[in-house]
Amino acid sequence: MTKPAVTKETGIRHFIAAASYSWAGFLRVLKEAAFRQELGFFVASIAALALVGATAGEIVVALLLFLGLFSMEAMNTAVEEVIDRISPEISIVGKHAKDLGSFAVTCMIAACCLYLGFVLAKHLFFGSG
């Protein structure tokens, strides 16, 4: 019997390995200009929500939406890297995969904007009730 190429960790070692991979993923996506812009949008949005007196619940929902956006951006970056690696030439299948990833990110940006607009309008124009 041959030894597997990768040994799967268990218990606390698995948790530590997974955290290490996640940190590496964060550092990788941080190199993307789009992710840095989304991070800036997140900081500005949370500040705006705090300034208008958004409730803790409203801020938590915004945080969850932005975490969804960040995960979509990471997955989109992963798709782009894989496509560029396996198909460096222009291909319609590669283009479709990249376009679909971009659309997923756009949907999450729209969700963040709609929610942010709703909460800001509610607090600015209709009071907090």
N, CA, C and O atoms as CSV, one atom per row, in Angstrom:
chain,resi,resn,atom,element,x,y,z
A,1,MET,N,N,0.841,-1.179,0.000
A,1,MET,CA,C,0.000,0.000,0.000
A,1,MET,C,C,0.890,1.249,0.000
A,1,MET,O,O,1.863,1.318,0.751
A,2,THR,N,N,0.557,2.230,-0.840
A,2,THR,CA,C,1.366,3.446,-0.914
A,2,THR,C,C,0.832,4.495,0.036
A,2,THR,O,O,-0.357,4.543,0.348
A,3,LYS,N,N,1.740,5.323,0.480
A,3,LYS,CA,C,1.386,6.407,1.394
A,3,LYS,C,C,0.757,7.544,0.597
A,3,LYS,O,O,1.249,7.873,-0.482
A,4,PRO,N,N,-0.348,8.171,1.114
A,4,PRO,CA,C,-0.968,9.287,0.381
A,4,PRO,C,C,-0.016,10.480,0.285
A,4,PRO,O,O,0.830,10.695,1.152
A,5,ALA,N,N,-0.178,11.244,-0.790
A,5,ALA,CA,C,0.685,12.409,-1.024
A,5,ALA,C,C,0.494,13.473,0.047
A,5,ALA,O,O,1.434,14.183,0.405
A,6,VAL,N,N,-0.724,13.579,0.552
A,6,VAL,CA,C,-1.035,14.578,1.571
A,6,VAL,C,C,-1.635,13.867,2.778
A,6,VAL,O,O,-2.553,13.057,2.645
A,7,THR,N,N,-1.110,14.179,3.946
A,7,THR,CA,C,-1.650,13.596,5.166
A,7,THR,C,C,-2.718,14.522,5.715
A,7,THR,O,O,-2.468,15.709,5.925
A,8,LYS,N,N,-3.906,13.985,5.948
A,8,LYS,CA,C,-4.998,14.776,6.511
A,8,LYS,C,C,-4.789,14.901,8.012
A,8,LYS,O,O,-4.600,13.908,8.714
A,9,GLU,N,N,-4.825,16.124,8.484
A,9,GLU,CA,C,-4.710,16.376,9.915
A,9,GLU,C,C,-6.064,16.131,10.581
A,9,GLU,O,O,-7.104,16.197,9.925
A,10,THR,N,N,-6.047,15.856,11.854
A,10,THR,CA,C,-7.280,15.685,12.620
A,10,THR,C,C,-7.187,16.495,13.900
A,10,THR,O,O,-6.110,16.937,14.300
A,11,GLY,N,N,-8.339,16.681,14.534
A,11,GLY,CA,C,-8.383,17.385,15.813
A,11,GLY,C,C,-7.911,18.817,15.715
A,11,GLY,O,O,-8.209,19.512,14.744
A,12,ILE,N,N,-7.180,19.257,16.713
A,12,ILE,CA,C,-6.721,20.648,16.789
A,12,ILE,C,C,-5.746,20.959,15.653
A,12,ILE,O,O,-5.690,22.094,15.179
A,13,ARG,N,N,-4.982,19.967,15.219
A,13,ARG,CA,C,-4.055,20.191,14.099
A,13,ARG,C,C,-4.818,20.523,12.817
A,13,ARG,O,O,-4.371,21.339,12.012
A,14,HIS,N,N,-5.968,19.884,12.639
A,14,HIS,CA,C,-6.805,20.190,11.469
A,14,HIS,C,C,-7.287,21.643,11.544
A,14,HIS,O,O,-7.248,22.367,10.549
A,15,PHE,N,N,-7.738,22.060,12.719
A,15,PHE,CA,C,-8.205,23.438,12.912
A,15,PHE,C,C,-7.085,24.428,12.608
A,15,PHE,O,O,-7.302,25.423,11.917
A,16,ILE,N,N,-5.897,24.157,13.119
A,16,ILE,CA,C,-4.754,25.056,12.899
A,16,ILE,C,C,-4.377,25.088,11.420
A,16,ILE,O,O,-4.087,26.154,10.878
A,17,ALA,N,N,-4.378,23.927,10.766
A,17,ALA,CA,C,-4.059,23.875,9.331
A,17,ALA,C,C,-5.098,24.651,8.527
A,17,ALA,O,O,-4.747,25.415,7.628
A,18,ALA,N,N,-6.383,24.455,8.852
A,18,ALA,CA,C,-7.453,25.153,8.130
A,18,ALA,C,C,-7.331,26.660,8.324
A,18,ALA,O,O,-7.511,27.421,7.373
A,19,ALA,N,N,-7.028,27.096,9.538
A,19,ALA,CA,C,-6.855,28.531,9.807
A,19,ALA,C,C,-5.680,29.080,9.004
A,19,ALA,O,O,-5.735,30.202,8.501
A,20,SER,N,N,-4.637,28.299,8.888
A,20,SER,CA,C,-3.461,28.713,8.114
A,20,SER,C,C,-3.808,28.858,6.629
A,20,SER,O,O,-3.383,29.813,5.979
A,21,TYR,N,N,-4.584,27.905,6.098
A,21,TYR,CA,C,-4.994,27.992,4.698
A,21,TYR,C,C,-5.905,29.200,4.467
A,21,TYR,O,O,-5.792,29.886,3.452
A,22,SER,N,N,-6.797,29.449,5.409
A,22,SER,CA,C,-7.704,30.600,5.291
A,22,SER,C,C,-6.922,31.903,5.316
A,22,SER,O,O,-7.212,32.816,4.542
A,23,TRP,N,N,-5.944,31.996,6.189
A,23,TRP,CA,C,-5.115,33.208,6.270
A,23,TRP,C,C,-4.366,33.414,4.948
A,23,TRP,O,O,-4.282,34.533,4.442
A,24,ALA,N,N,-3.827,32.327,4.399
A,24,ALA,CA,C,-3.122,32.416,3.114
A,24,ALA,C,C,-4.087,32.874,2.015
A,24,ALA,O,O,-3.711,33.665,1.150
A,25,GLY,N,N,-5.322,32.380,2.050
A,25,GLY,CA,C,-6.325,32.806,1.081
A,25,GLY,C,C,-6.642,34.286,1.221
A,25,GLY,O,O,-6.775,34.997,0.225
A,26,PHE,N,N,-6.763,34.749,2.468
A,26,PHE,CA,C,-7.015,36.171,2.709
A,26,PHE,C,C,-5.863,37.017,2.157
A,26,PHE,O,O,-6.093,38.024,1.487
A,27,LEU,N,N,-4.627,36.605,2.440
A,27,LEU,CA,C,-3.477,37.357,1.942
A,27,LEU,C,C,-3.455,37.371,0.414
A,27,LEU,O,O,-3.064,38.370,-0.190
A,28,ARG,N,N,-3.876,36.261,-0.218
A,28,ARG,CA,C,-3.913,36.208,-1.685
A,28,ARG,C,C,-4.969,37.142,-2.255
A,28,ARG,O,O,-4.692,37.903,-3.183
A,29,VAL,N,N,-6.186,37.090,-1.700
A,29,VAL,CA,C,-7.262,37.920,-2.246
A,29,VAL,C,C,-7.000,39.406,-1.951
A,29,VAL,O,O,-7.498,40.280,-2.660
A,30,LEU,N,N,-6.226,39.678,-0.913
A,30,LEU,CA,C,-5.877,41.059,-0.590
A,30,LEU,C,C,-5.041,41.703,-1.701
A,30,LEU,O,O,-4.972,42.928,-1.794
A,31,LYS,N,N,-4.412,40.888,-2.535
A,31,LYS,CA,C,-3.638,41.410,-3.665
A,31,LYS,C,C,-4.534,41.890,-4.803
A,31,LYS,O,O,-4.069,42.579,-5.711
A,32,GLU,N,N,-5.819,41.528,-4.758
A,32,GLU,CA,C,-6.767,41.918,-5.802
A,32,GLU,C,C,-7.296,43.327,-5.545
A,32,GLU,O,O,-7.792,43.616,-4.456
A,33,ALA,N,N,-7.193,44.196,-6.534
A,33,ALA,CA,C,-7.686,45.571,-6.396
A,33,ALA,C,C,-9.183,45.588,-6.088
A,33,ALA,O,O,-9.640,46.396,-5.280
A,34,ALA,N,N,-9.944,44.702,-6.726
A,34,ALA,CA,C,-11.394,44.666,-6.490
A,34,ALA,C,C,-11.696,44.354,-5.023
A,34,ALA,O,O,-12.586,44.964,-4.431
A,35,PHE,N,N,-10.965,43.415,-4.439
A,35,PHE,CA,C,-11.192,43.071,-3.031
A,35,PHE,C,C,-10.849,44.256,-2.131
A,35,PHE,O,O,-11.583,44.546,-1.185
A,36,ARG,N,N,-9.757,44.933,-2.411
A,36,ARG,CA,C,-9.387,46.098,-1.589
A,36,ARG,C,C,-10.443,47.194,-1.694
A,36,ARG,O,O,-10.732,47.869,-0.706
A,37,GLN,N,N,-11.022,47.378,-2.883
A,37,GLN,CA,C,-12.095,48.358,-3.042
A,37,GLN,C,C,-13.330,47.927,-2.254
A,37,GLN,O,O,-13.979,48.757,-1.617
A,38,GLU,N,N,-13.657,46.643,-2.292
A,38,GLU,CA,C,-14.799,46.136,-1.536
A,38,GLU,C,C,-14.563,46.267,-0.034
A,38,GLU,O,O,-15.493,46.554,0.720
A,39,LEU,N,N,-13.336,46.060,0.395
A,39,LEU,CA,C,-12.990,46.244,1.802
A,39,LEU,C,C,-13.177,47.707,2.209
A,39,LEU,O,O,-13.683,47.992,3.294
A,40,GLY,N,N,-12.770,48.630,1.340
A,40,GLY,CA,C,-12.980,50.057,1.599
A,40,GLY,C,C,-14.460,50.398,1.658
A,40,GLY,O,O,-14.888,51.178,2.509
A,41,PHE,N,N,-15.244,49.814,0.754
A,41,PHE,CA,C,-16.694,49.996,0.742
A,41,PHE,C,C,-17.298,49.484,2.049
A,41,PHE,O,O,-18.205,50.108,2.600
A,42,PHE,N,N,-16.804,48.362,2.538
A,42,PHE,CA,C,-17.260,47.796,3.802
A,42,PHE,C,C,-16.999,48.756,4.964
A,42,PHE,O,O,-17.897,49.037,5.758
A,43,VAL,N,N,-15.770,49.253,5.059
A,43,VAL,CA,C,-15.412,50.158,6.157
A,43,VAL,C,C,-16.268,51.423,6.105
A,43,VAL,O,O,-16.790,51.863,7.129
A,44,ALA,N,N,-16.415,52.008,4.912
A,44,ALA,CA,C,-17.226,53.216,4.752
A,44,ALA,C,C,-18.689,52.930,5.088
A,44,ALA,O,O,-19.360,53.766,5.694
A,45,SER,N,N,-19.183,51.766,4.701
A,45,SER,CA,C,-20.582,51.407,4.964
A,45,SER,C,C,-20.856,51.235,6.450
A,45,SER,O,O,-21.863,51.726,6.960
A,46,ILE,N,N,-19.967,50.542,7.143
A,46,ILE,CA,C,-20.156,50.341,8.585
A,46,ILE,C,C,-20.079,51.688,9.302
A,46,ILE,O,O,-20.843,51.940,10.233
A,47,ALA,N,N,-19.160,52.552,8.872
A,47,ALA,CA,C,-19.064,53.889,9.467
A,47,ALA,C,C,-20.351,54.672,9.216
A,47,ALA,O,O,-20.862,55.326,10.126
A,48,ALA,N,N,-20.875,54.614,8.003
A,48,ALA,CA,C,-22.119,55.334,7.684
A,48,ALA,C,C,-23.280,54.795,8.512
A,48,ALA,O,O,-24.099,55.569,9.007
A,49,LEU,N,N,-23.357,53.478,8.666
A,49,LEU,CA,C,-24.429,52.896,9.481
A,49,LEU,C,C,-24.315,53.348,10.930
A,49,LEU,O,O,-25.321,53.667,11.565
A,50,ALA,N,N,-23.111,53.376,11.445
A,50,ALA,CA,C,-22.912,53.826,12.823
A,50,ALA,C,C,-23.292,55.300,12.978
A,50,ALA,O,O,-23.898,55.687,13.977
A,51,LEU,N,N,-22.934,56.117,11.990
A,51,LEU,CA,C,-23.234,57.557,12.054
A,51,LEU,C,C,-24.730,57.857,12.059
A,51,LEU,O,O,-25.168,58.805,12.711
A,52,VAL,N,N,-25.515,57.059,11.340
A,52,VAL,CA,C,-26.956,57.320,11.299
A,52,VAL,C,C,-27.700,56.638,12.443
A,52,VAL,O,O,-28.919,56.763,12.556
A,53,GLY,N,N,-26.972,55.922,13.287
A,53,GLY,CA,C,-27.601,55.285,14.440
A,53,GLY,C,C,-28.259,53.956,14.129
A,53,GLY,O,O,-29.264,53.603,14.746
A,54,ALA,N,N,-27.705,53.214,13.180
A,54,ALA,CA,C,-28.246,51.892,12.859
A,54,ALA,C,C,-28.183,50.999,14.094
A,54,ALA,O,O,-27.295,51.142,14.935
A,55,THR,N,N,-29.124,50.093,14.188
A,55,THR,CA,C,-29.152,49.175,15.328
A,55,THR,C,C,-28.046,48.126,15.173
A,55,THR,O,O,-27.478,47.947,14.096
A,56,ALA,N,N,-27.767,47.455,16.263
A,56,ALA,CA,C,-26.771,46.384,16.219
A,56,ALA,C,C,-27.203,45.314,15.220
A,56,ALA,O,O,-26.375,44.779,14.483
A,57,GLY,N,N,-28.492,45.003,15.194
A,57,GLY,CA,C,-28.998,44.010,14.255
A,57,GLY,C,C,-28.783,44.417,12.815
A,57,GLY,O,O,-28.411,43.590,11.982
A,58,GLU,N,N,-29.014,45.685,12.513
A,58,GLU,CA,C,-28.812,46.179,11.145
A,58,GLU,C,C,-27.338,46.095,10.746
A,58,GLU,O,O,-27.013,45.771,9.604
A,59,ILE,N,N,-26.465,46.386,11.686
A,59,ILE,CA,C,-25.027,46.305,11.410
A,59,ILE,C,C,-24.593,44.859,11.225
A,59,ILE,O,O,-23.754,44.569,10.372
A,60,VAL,N,N,-25.155,43.951,12.013
A,60,VAL,CA,C,-24.826,42.529,11.867
A,60,VAL,C,C,-25.262,42.012,10.490
A,60,VAL,O,O,-24.527,41.264,9.846
A,61,VAL,N,N,-26.454,42.409,10.041
A,61,VAL,CA,C,-26.915,41.987,8.709
A,61,VAL,C,C,-25.961,42.525,7.642
A,61,VAL,O,O,-25.605,41.802,6.712
A,62,ALA,N,N,-25.546,43.781,7.768
A,62,ALA,CA,C,-24.593,44.347,6.811
A,62,ALA,C,C,-23.287,43.559,6.841
A,62,ALA,O,O,-22.720,43.265,5.788
A,63,LEU,N,N,-22.810,43.220,8.017
A,63,LEU,CA,C,-21.583,42.438,8.150
A,63,LEU,C,C,-21.724,41.086,7.444
A,63,LEU,O,O,-20.810,40.651,6.743
A,64,LEU,N,N,-22.859,40.431,7.628
A,64,LEU,CA,C,-23.098,39.140,6.977
A,64,LEU,C,C,-23.121,39.280,5.451
A,64,LEU,O,O,-22.557,38.447,4.741
A,65,LEU,N,N,-23.768,40.326,4.954
A,65,LEU,CA,C,-23.797,40.554,3.509
A,65,LEU,C,C,-22.386,40.788,2.964
A,65,LEU,O,O,-22.025,40.264,1.910
A,66,PHE,N,N,-21.602,41.573,3.686
A,66,PHE,CA,C,-20.241,41.839,3.220
A,66,PHE,C,C,-19.366,40.597,3.303
A,66,PHE,O,O,-18.504,40.398,2.447
A,67,LEU,N,N,-19.568,39.757,4.313
A,67,LEU,CA,C,-18.833,38.489,4.355
A,67,LEU,C,C,-19.191,37.636,3.145
A,67,LEU,O,O,-18.330,36.956,2.585
A,68,GLY,N,N,-20.459,37.669,2.740
A,68,GLY,CA,C,-20.873,36.978,1.517
A,68,GLY,C,C,-20.168,37.549,0.302
A,68,GLY,O,O,-19.718,36.806,-0.570
A,69,LEU,N,N,-20.072,38.877,0.245
A,69,LEU,CA,C,-19.370,39.532,-0.864
A,69,LEU,C,C,-17.901,39.122,-0.888
A,69,LEU,O,O,-17.356,38.803,-1.945
A,70,PHE,N,N,-17.264,39.132,0.285
A,70,PHE,CA,C,-15.843,38.769,0.338
A,70,PHE,C,C,-15.627,37.317,-0.097
A,70,PHE,O,O,-14.653,37.003,-0.780
A,71,SER,N,N,-16.540,36.446,0.304
A,71,SER,CA,C,-16.387,35.042,-0.086
A,71,SER,C,C,-16.616,34.885,-1.588
A,71,SER,O,O,-15.924,34.097,-2.233
A,72,MET,N,N,-17.568,35.616,-2.151
A,72,MET,CA,C,-17.787,35.567,-3.603
A,72,MET,C,C,-16.559,36.073,-4.347
A,72,MET,O,O,-16.161,35.494,-5.358
A,73,GLU,N,N,-15.963,37.137,-3.857
A,73,GLU,CA,C,-14.763,37.687,-4.498
A,73,GLU,C,C,-13.625,36.672,-4.441
A,73,GLU,O,O,-12.894,36.502,-5.417
A,74,ALA,N,N,-13.474,36.001,-3.305
A,74,ALA,CA,C,-12.431,34.979,-3.183
A,74,ALA,C,C,-12.678,33.833,-4.155
A,74,ALA,O,O,-11.748,33.358,-4.806
A,75,MET,N,N,-13.936,33.382,-4.257
A,75,MET,CA,C,-14.256,32.300,-5.186
A,75,MET,C,C,-14.059,32.746,-6.638
A,75,MET,O,O,-13.588,31.967,-7.466
A,76,ASN,N,N,-14.414,33.977,-6.943
A,76,ASN,CA,C,-14.210,34.504,-8.293
A,76,ASN,C,C,-12.716,34.529,-8.627
A,76,ASN,O,O,-12.317,34.171,-9.735
A,77,THR,N,N,-11.903,34.951,-7.672
A,77,THR,CA,C,-10.457,34.966,-7.879
A,77,THR,C,C,-9.939,33.544,-8.089
A,77,THR,O,O,-9.076,33.310,-8.935
A,78,ALA,N,N,-10.470,32.601,-7.317
A,78,ALA,CA,C,-10.055,31.200,-7.471
A,78,ALA,C,C,-10.407,30.676,-8.865
A,78,ALA,O,O,-9.597,30.005,-9.504
A,79,VAL,N,N,-11.615,30.984,-9.329
A,79,VAL,CA,C,-12.029,30.552,-10.671
A,79,VAL,C,C,-11.092,31.148,-11.719
A,79,VAL,O,O,-10.635,30.445,-12.620
A,80,GLU,N,N,-10.809,32.435,-11.600
A,80,GLU,CA,C,-9.931,33.094,-12.574
A,80,GLU,C,C,-8.544,32.462,-12.575
A,80,GLU,O,O,-7.964,32.256,-13.641
A,81,GLU,N,N,-8.002,32.152,-11.392
A,81,GLU,CA,C,-6.672,31.550,-11.327
A,81,GLU,C,C,-6.663,30.166,-11.963
A,81,GLU,O,O,-5.739,29.827,-12.703
A,82,VAL,N,N,-7.678,29.372,-11.679
A,82,VAL,CA,C,-7.737,28.024,-12.252
A,82,VAL,C,C,-7.882,28.101,-13.768
A,82,VAL,O,O,-7.193,27.382,-14.492
A,83,ILE,N,N,-8.765,28.962,-14.252
A,83,ILE,CA,C,-8.957,29.100,-15.704
A,83,ILE,C,C,-7.660,29.556,-16.360
A,83,ILE,O,O,-7.272,29.023,-17.399
A,84,ASP,N,N,-6.984,30.540,-15.764
A,84,ASP,CA,C,-5.731,31.030,-16.347
A,84,ASP,C,C,-4.655,29.950,-16.349
A,84,ASP,O,O,-3.798,29.923,-17.232
A,85,ARG,N,N,-4.702,29.063,-15.364
A,85,ARG,CA,C,-3.699,27.985,-15.275
A,85,ARG,C,C,-3.964,26.875,-16.287
A,85,ARG,O,O,-3.047,26.420,-16.970
A,86,ILE,N,N,-5.213,26.441,-16.382
A,86,ILE,CA,C,-5.498,25.290,-17.247
A,86,ILE,C,C,-5.809,25.682,-18.686
A,86,ILE,O,O,-5.743,24.851,-19.592
A,87,SER,N,N,-6.148,26.953,-18.891
A,87,SER,CA,C,-6.511,27.384,-20.243
A,87,SER,C,C,-6.001,28.802,-20.485
A,87,SER,O,O,-6.787,29.748,-20.547
A,88,PRO,N,N,-4.669,28.948,-20.622
A,88,PRO,CA,C,-4.119,30.304,-20.805
A,88,PRO,C,C,-4.560,30.967,-22.108
A,88,PRO,O,O,-4.564,32.193,-22.218
A,89,GLU,N,N,-4.931,30.147,-23.095
A,89,GLU,CA,C,-5.428,30.733,-24.346
A,89,GLU,C,C,-6.881,31.173,-24.139
A,89,GLU,O,O,-7.562,30.710,-23.224
A,90,ILE,N,N,-7.331,32.060,-24.995
A,90,ILE,CA,C,-8.716,32.527,-24.913
A,90,ILE,C,C,-9.639,31.390,-25.297
A,90,ILE,O,O,-9.509,30.817,-26.379
A,91,SER,N,N,-10.578,31.059,-24.412
A,91,SER,CA,C,-11.561,30.020,-24.741
A,91,SER,C,C,-12.933,30.505,-24.286
A,91,SER,O,O,-13.042,31.237,-23.302
A,92,ILE,N,N,-13.958,30.107,-24.988
A,92,ILE,CA,C,-15.313,30.528,-24.658
A,92,ILE,C,C,-15.743,29.946,-23.314
A,92,ILE,O,O,-16.455,30.603,-22.555
A,93,VAL,N,N,-15.317,28.721,-23.014
A,93,VAL,CA,C,-15.664,28.105,-21.730
A,93,VAL,C,C,-14.999,28.878,-20.581
A,93,VAL,O,O,-15.634,29.151,-19.563
A,94,GLY,N,N,-13.725,29.224,-20.753
A,94,GLY,CA,C,-13.021,30.021,-19.746
A,94,GLY,C,C,-13.662,31.385,-19.573
A,94,GLY,O,O,-13.808,31.866,-18.450
A,95,LYS,N,N,-14.042,32.010,-20.672
A,95,LYS,CA,C,-14.703,33.316,-20.604
A,95,LYS,C,C,-16.016,33.199,-19.851
A,95,LYS,O,O,-16.325,34.041,-19.008
A,96,HIS,N,N,-16.790,32.164,-20.145
A,96,HIS,CA,C,-18.070,31.978,-19.448
A,96,HIS,C,C,-17.857,31.781,-17.951
A,96,HIS,O,O,-18.587,32.357,-17.144
A,97,ALA,N,N,-16.879,30.987,-17.575
A,97,ALA,CA,C,-16.604,30.756,-16.154
A,97,ALA,C,C,-16.239,32.066,-15.450
A,97,ALA,O,O,-16.726,32.349,-14.356
A,98,LYS,N,N,-15.383,32.853,-16.085
A,98,LYS,CA,C,-14.991,34.132,-15.490
A,98,LYS,C,C,-16.171,35.099,-15.434
A,98,LYS,O,O,-16.344,35.805,-14.440
A,99,ASP,N,N,-16.975,35.136,-16.479
A,99,ASP,CA,C,-18.147,36.019,-16.498
A,99,ASP,C,C,-19.146,35.635,-15.416
A,99,ASP,O,O,-19.731,36.504,-14.770
A,100,LEU,N,N,-19.341,34.339,-15.218
A,100,LEU,CA,C,-20.276,33.887,-14.175
A,100,LEU,C,C,-19.773,34.258,-12.788
A,100,LEU,O,O,-20.559,34.654,-11.927
A,101,GLY,N,N,-18.473,34.132,-12.566
A,101,GLY,CA,C,-17.902,34.549,-11.286
A,101,GLY,C,C,-18.081,36.039,-11.058
A,101,GLY,O,O,-18.403,36.473,-9.952
A,102,SER,N,N,-17.872,36.813,-12.101
A,102,SER,CA,C,-18.050,38.261,-12.014
A,102,SER,C,C,-19.503,38.620,-11.723
A,102,SER,O,O,-19.778,39.527,-10.938
A,103,PHE,N,N,-20.433,37.904,-12.360
A,103,PHE,CA,C,-21.850,38.143,-12.112
A,103,PHE,C,C,-22.220,37.849,-10.657
A,103,PHE,O,O,-23.000,38.584,-10.052
A,104,ALA,N,N,-21.664,36.787,-10.105
A,104,ALA,CA,C,-21.930,36.441,-8.698
A,104,ALA,C,C,-21.459,37.565,-7.774
A,104,ALA,O,O,-22.158,37.926,-6.827
A,105,VAL,N,N,-20.281,38.116,-8.046
A,105,VAL,CA,C,-19.766,39.230,-7.243
A,105,VAL,C,C,-20.682,40.442,-7.404
A,105,VAL,O,O,-21.000,41.109,-6.419
A,106,THR,N,N,-21.107,40.733,-8.628
A,106,THR,CA,C,-21.991,41.874,-8.877
A,106,THR,C,C,-23.309,41.737,-8.120
A,106,THR,O,O,-23.831,42.720,-7.594
A,107,CYS,N,N,-23.840,40.530,-8.066
A,107,CYS,CA,C,-25.080,40.298,-7.308
A,107,CYS,C,C,-24.883,40.614,-5.828
A,107,CYS,O,O,-25.752,41.220,-5.202
A,108,MET,N,N,-23.755,40.210,-5.274
A,108,MET,CA,C,-23.503,40.494,-3.854
A,108,MET,C,C,-23.278,41.982,-3.622
A,108,MET,O,O,-23.708,42.516,-2.599
A,109,ILE,N,N,-22.617,42.657,-4.547
A,109,ILE,CA,C,-22.447,44.112,-4.419
A,109,ILE,C,C,-23.819,44.781,-4.438
A,109,ILE,O,O,-24.085,45.686,-3.648
A,110,ALA,N,N,-24.683,44.332,-5.341
A,110,ALA,CA,C,-26.035,44.895,-5.414
A,110,ALA,C,C,-26.790,44.651,-4.110
A,110,ALA,O,O,-27.477,45.547,-3.619
A,111,ALA,N,N,-26.672,43.454,-3.544
A,111,ALA,CA,C,-27.346,43.149,-2.279
A,111,ALA,C,C,-26.840,44.064,-1.169
A,111,ALA,O,O,-27.634,44.569,-0.375
A,112,CYS,N,N,-25.539,44.279,-1.107
A,112,CYS,CA,C,-24.968,45.175,-0.089
A,112,CYS,C,C,-25.470,46.605,-0.284
A,112,CYS,O,O,-25.847,47.273,0.679
A,113,CYS,N,N,-25.473,47.067,-1.531
A,113,CYS,CA,C,-25.930,48.434,-1.829
A,113,CYS,C,C,-27.406,48.615,-1.516
A,113,CYS,O,O,-27.794,49.626,-0.931
A,114,LEU,N,N,-28.230,47.655,-1.895
A,114,LEU,CA,C,-29.669,47.754,-1.615
A,114,LEU,C,C,-29.933,47.795,-0.118
A,114,LEU,O,O,-30.725,48.608,0.358
A,115,TYR,N,N,-29.275,46.925,0.615
A,115,TYR,CA,C,-29.483,46.903,2.068
A,115,TYR,C,C,-28.975,48.199,2.702
A,115,TYR,O,O,-29.655,48.807,3.529
A,116,LEU,N,N,-27.781,48.609,2.307
A,116,LEU,CA,C,-27.222,49.846,2.847
A,116,LEU,C,C,-28.132,51.028,2.531
A,116,LEU,O,O,-28.405,51.847,3.408
A,117,GLY,N,N,-28.602,51.124,1.295
A,117,GLY,CA,C,-29.506,52.212,0.913
A,117,GLY,C,C,-30.789,52.192,1.716
A,117,GLY,O,O,-31.269,53.240,2.146
A,118,PHE,N,N,-31.350,51.007,1.923
A,118,PHE,CA,C,-32.579,50.875,2.703
A,118,PHE,C,C,-32.378,51.353,4.134
A,118,PHE,O,O,-33.165,52.153,4.640
A,119,VAL,N,N,-31.329,50.867,4.786
A,119,VAL,CA,C,-31.099,51.230,6.191
A,119,VAL,C,C,-30.759,52.712,6.332
A,119,VAL,O,O,-31.260,53.378,7.238
A,120,LEU,N,N,-29.918,53.229,5.449
A,120,LEU,CA,C,-29.570,54.656,5.530
A,120,LEU,C,C,-30.800,55.526,5.300
A,120,LEU,O,O,-31.016,56.494,6.030
A,121,ALA,N,N,-31.605,55.197,4.300
A,121,ALA,CA,C,-32.825,55.969,4.025
A,121,ALA,C,C,-33.787,55.898,5.202
A,121,ALA,O,O,-34.389,56.902,5.582
A,122,LYS,N,N,-33.927,54.730,5.766
A,122,LYS,CA,C,-34.810,54.545,6.913
A,122,LYS,C,C,-34.408,55.473,8.064
A,122,LYS,O,O,-35.259,56.119,8.676
A,123,HIS,N,N,-33.119,55.530,8.348
A,123,HIS,CA,C,-32.646,56.346,9.467
A,123,HIS,C,C,-32.577,57.835,9.131
A,123,HIS,O,O,-32.820,58.672,10.001
A,124,LEU,N,N,-32.251,58.174,7.896
A,124,LEU,CA,C,-32.100,59.577,7.530
A,124,LEU,C,C,-33.435,60.261,7.243
A,124,LEU,O,O,-33.622,61.428,7.588
A,125,PHE,N,N,-34.360,59.542,6.614
A,125,PHE,CA,C,-35.584,60.183,6.139
A,125,PHE,C,C,-36.843,59.775,6.902
A,125,PHE,O,O,-37.832,60.507,6.883
A,126,PHE,N,N,-36.824,58.654,7.552
A,126,PHE,CA,C,-38.038,58.168,8.202
A,126,PHE,C,C,-37.871,57.910,9.700
A,126,PHE,O,O,-38.736,57.306,10.334
A,127,GLY,N,N,-36.764,58.369,10.251
A,127,GLY,CA,C,-36.496,58.098,11.659
A,127,GLY,C,C,-36.079,56.664,11.834
A,127,GLY,O,O,-36.045,55.906,10.865
A,128,SER,N,N,-35.766,56.281,13.029
A,128,SER,CA,C,-35.244,54.923,13.256
A,128,SER,C,C,-36.354,53.891,13.442
A,128,SER,O,O,-36.056,52.704,13.570
A,129,GLY,N,N,-37.610,54.297,13.462
A,129,GLY,CA,C,-38.715,53.364,13.711
A,129,GLY,C,C,-39.284,52.757,12.534
A,129,GLY,O,O,-40.217,51.960,12.639
